[in-house]
Amino acid sequence: MGTMSVIEWHDGLNVGVAFMDHDHTEAANAINAMAQASGQDRLVQLDHFIDHCRDHFAREEVLMGKVGFFALGCHQGEHQRVLAELAQVRERLAGGDQQDEYFTRALPQWLMNHRNTMDFVTAEFARAAGYSE
């Protein structure tokens, strides 16, 4: 089986805030790699992905605080929910359940939905508020 992407990321998905766009590209690449991996390899990759998410979410939350984003609490809550979900998935994966459906469908769908809603609105608000890197 060749490499198949579960998420097709491209520049058209950029939200216009450089660190967010860079992090989202990395996240999409990581999700594609985890979907292809299995066993211990998938677990190691998931640990890296969880670290990536923690760092990315922290950067976004600093940005939201700086620009006075109106939905910071809501967006932060979604970040916390996803980190809790990833911790549960990690436990199941460590216990031998490959969680294929999560890595091939649920996680890629979440990234796209999150980008299209919360992250898009956050980036638009930040730019309108004069944020620049």
Buried (B, 14 or more C-beta within 10 A) or exposed (E): EEEEBBBEBEEEBBBEBEEBBEBBBBBBEBBBBBBBBEEEEBBEBBEEBBEBBEEBBEBBBEBBEEBEBEBBEEBBEBBEEBEEBBEEBBEEBEEEEEBEEBBBEEBBEBBBEBBEEBBBBBBEBBBEEEBEE
